[in-house]
Amino acid sequence: MNTNDSRKARRNRASKKRHPIRRFFKWVFLALLAVLLAGTALFAYYAKDAPAITLEKLQSGGASTIYSAEGQELTKLGSENRTYVTSDKIPGSLKNAVVSIEDRRFYQEFLGVDPIRILSAAVQNARNDTLQGGSTITQQLVKLSVFSTKASDQTLRRKAQEAWLAFKVTRDYSKDQVLEFYINKVYMSNGVYGMATAAQYYFGKSLNQLDLPQIALLAGMPQAPESYDPYKNPAKAKDRRDTVLNAMVANKKITAAQAAQAKGTAITDGLQPQSAHKNNDETDLVLDPYLKQVIDDVKAKGYNPYIDNLKIYTNVNYDIQKRLYDLANAEDGVFSNDLMQTGVAITNPNNGQVVAMLGGRKLGNVRLALNRAVTADRSNGSTMKPILDYGPAIEYLNWPTSEPVSDTAYTYPGTNIQLYDWDRQYMGQMTMRRALVQSRNVPAIRTLEKVGLSRASTFASGLGISIPSSAGLSVGIGSDVSPLQLAAAYSAFSNGGTYYKPQYINKIITADGVAHTYSTTHRQAMKASTAYMITDMLKGVFTSGTATAANIQGLYQAGKTGTTDYDSTTLANNPALNDTVRDSWMAGYTQHFSVAIWTGYDAANKRGIAGAEQNTAILFYRQIMSYLAEKQTNTDWKKPSNVVRSGSELYLRGTQPATAVTPGSSSSSSQSSRNDGSSSEDGSTHNSSSSSASSFSSGPGTESSSSSSANESQPSTDTSGGEGGQGGNSSNSSQGSSASSSSNNTGGTGGNTAPPTGNNNNNNNANNQGSSQTE
């Protein structure tokens, strides 16, 4: 081999050794190029569908618009609290503060995005599943203008579109313009938009009048407005303000000495009292309780109603909402004084939509006040009986409406606590229908005992009402619920047994034009036969029971009253509460509306509902339902095919007697002339002297007081019962052997004009919750 061939061979061997390295880098380069091209293509694919961003959108506030069920624009969240200022009116110190804390390289960015921040965010994203940080002021502006802040919307597609629009904004507008848009758009808590408006709201000053600590506070709020609200969270607000000051020092915009001096200023220095802010817009006052729930619901769905530019279509009927507000606040209304409060909920039984609600009355110019319509801290008295006692008895035990029940002396099992009604009388044997219509307590508790507290609680749970695990049998005559819960539960009786979860929002359209429609969750809570039989009995409450004052001629409606007494400890501490009740309720429904009303006093341990005030809920209900009746066709309920009527009573098909016999007559073979509260009866009542426990035949409906399904840990007596003087008796005496139905339908439920004398005297609680049920 010659020398040339030898050299060539050596070169070939060396080349072969180097080729693997070359090939490796070549493939790495090609792979990176492919990724880059694919990424560019994907970016372009996503970007082409980006929403349009206009000057109008950049300058607009982030407030969401609220619409009624009819599509009428009602209000904008915070729209009345926005003052737009141009760049030349924004002090340089505020611009420096915002840039220092939000985007230090803002003036050097020419793409609208910050690659360094993106790389930092990429590291964060590699450690978890959600997309993090990296947003410049320009990107934040884009997000506030055309996108939502919902966490699930932070997708790769959204980020690509956001970056593309940020580039377009940077190309089309100057840095000062972008900063101007941002400073005027950001949400500043309390329904306030823009930092100029915030300066007036919090300090009563223009931007040019603010000192350094005040500027730092405002500059730091947009990241988490509610958290850094100086009214709600002064400590967090101070920490955030000081963080902004530190950022300004790091960005060489102020000295350390200036920062130290500003940090020494109290966060409340120059802060206006929160009481200075009033809500004077009548529409907002009318809508306030409903808006409060809508805002919470929107947030629960992942949106921020204050900054997401949403169109929120609610289920509120504004005409009904306005009438509700006007009736409650009328100077010549049914309320005896301005201190008496109420909570009202109106739902559509056929879909669960919340039609209207009232959170209180005579509240003044208060924004997002306490909403008593959704507050579950008051016992509902006898309005619980269809839910926990008689509904389950029909559902699980197949009871007819004529089922014999006993209103005789009763002691809670395992205790020495005797249960009474308000009149401290017993009316002997009666039908379930009459016991419910006349709201007798002992039959209700005996029924619950027969059903079993566990099964009854399951039934109530199906209607959206949770019974505490510690509850005893006395929960059958009242437990803590809200008017909204009660209206939703009664809706199931109206619609044939389906429970709908209350729903405030029908549709949300986000800033990018995407519509999200919502329907309520629902479940079959009971058989249609159960719902119909309860409804049929509850019709009698208006014609011959405890709510005759709310009867509306010709209207098909069903409902129940309820009152709650004070426990003996409270009465001992405040004797002035004797002859008063703590809570008064009225719940009723048609095929189109379900209404639940609570009335009482916020300071219940200082003032009770006295005398004629106890009829307020019933009279208020009549006003409301009279108005609602004008809105829909008046229709009766259709009887299910498996329900049979025999006389005035209802039975499941196959269980009806050949001849209906009413318990409590002198002879078991004779037909009672009493109709027990149905819509066709004359309202006569049963004389307790004609029947006794000894004549109560064994068989279906027989009750035993020797066993209990719940442990009663209670005081020595329970004077619960019969509507606290609204039970349909004309006599106000607590003595006497019989109770007759009153024909006087004025001045109270069932014809009573005042509660019975001494109805609270031995009125101890028989409920683990510590409240004694009057009715």
Secondary structure, DSSP 8 states (H G I E B T S, - for coil): --HHHHHHHHHHHHHHHHHHHHHHHHHHHHHHHHHHHHHHHHHHHHHTT-----HHHHHS----EEE-TTS-EEEETTTTSB----GGGS-HHHHHHHHHHH-TTGGG-SSSS-HHHHHHHHHHHHHSSS------HHHHHHHHHH----GGG--HHHHHHHHHHHHHHHHHS-HHHHHHHHHHHSB-STT-BSHHHHIIIIISS-GGG--HHHHHHHHHGGGSTTTT-TTT-HHHHHHHHHHHHHHHHHTTSS-HHHHHHHHTS-TTTT---GGG-----HHHHHHHHHHHHHHHHHHHTT--TTTS--EEEE---HHHHHHHHHHHH-TTSS-SSSS-EEEEEEE-TTT-BEEEEE--SS--S-SS---TTS---EE-GGGGIIIIIIHHHHHHH---TT-EEEES-EE-TTS--EEE-TT----EEEEHHHHHHTT-HHHHHHHHHHH-HHHHHHHHHHTT----TT--GGGGG--EE-HHHHHHHHHHHHHTSEEE--B-EEEEE-TTS-EEE----EEE-S-HHHHHHHHHHHHHHHHTSTTGGG--TT---EEEEEEEB--HHHHHH-GGGTTEESEEEEEEE-SS-EEEEEEE-SSTTT--EEGGGGGHHHHHHHHHHHHHHTTS--------TTEEEETTEEEETT---SS---TTSSSTTS--S--TT-TT-------GGG--GGG--SSTT---TT--SS-----SEEE--GGGT-SSBS---S--S---B----SSSGGG-SS--TTTTTT----STTS-B---
